[in-house]
């Protein structure tokens, strides 16, 4: 495992253009950390991908039958 101080030294030696890539990567790590706690069900993942009103309330009988 990398030592925190060694990682910080490596980051400090990077060029400004590389720092943006590091910052982007850190943001992805932070967002992944939050997404693992709540799993969505299958129905929630497909909401809005069908034709028609987004909530399917308008003319719901014609969509169901």
C-alpha positions in Angstrom: 0.0 0.0 0.0 1.3 3.4 -0.9 2.2 5.8 1.8 0.1 9.0 1.9 3.2 11.2 2.0 4.7 9.5 -1.0 1.4 10.0 -3.0 1.3 13.7 -2.0 4.9 14.2 -3.2 4.1 12.5 -6.5 1.1 14.8 -7.0 3.1 17.9 -6.1 5.6 17.0 -8.8 3.0 16.8 -11.5 2.5 19.3 -14.3 -0.6 21.5 -14.1 -2.1 19.7 -17.1 -1.8 16.3 -15.2 -3.3 17.8 -12.1 -6.6 18.2 -13.9 -6.7 14.5 -14.7 -5.9 13.7 -11.1 -8.7 16.0 -9.9 -11.2 14.3 -12.4 -10.2 10.9 -11.2 -10.6 11.9 -7.5 -14.1 13.2 -8.4 -15.0 9.8 -9.9 -13.8 8.0 -6.8 -15.9 10.3 -4.6 -19.0 9.7 -6.7 -18.5 6.0 -6.7 -18.3 6.0 -2.9 -21.8 7.5 -2.6 -23.5 5.3 -5.3 -22.7 1.9 -3.7 -25.0 2.4 -0.7 -28.3 2.6 -2.5 -29.2 0.1 -5.2 -32.1 1.0 -7.5 -34.7 -1.6 -8.5 -35.2 -2.7 -12.1 -38.3 -0.6 -12.5 -36.6 2.6 -11.4 -33.8 2.1 -14.0 -36.3 1.9 -16.9 -38.5 4.8 -16.1 -38.7 7.3 -19.0 -37.2 5.0 -21.7 -40.6 4.2 -23.3 -42.6 6.3 -25.7 -45.5 8.3 -24.3 -45.8 10.5 -21.2 -42.9 10.1 -18.8 -45.2 9.0 -16.0 -47.6 7.0 -18.2 -50.6 8.5 -16.4 -52.2 10.1 -19.5 -54.2 7.5 -21.4 -52.9 4.7 -19.1 -55.5 2.2 -20.3 -54.2 2.4 -23.9 -50.7 1.7 -22.7 -51.7 -1.2 -20.5 -54.1 -3.0 -22.9 
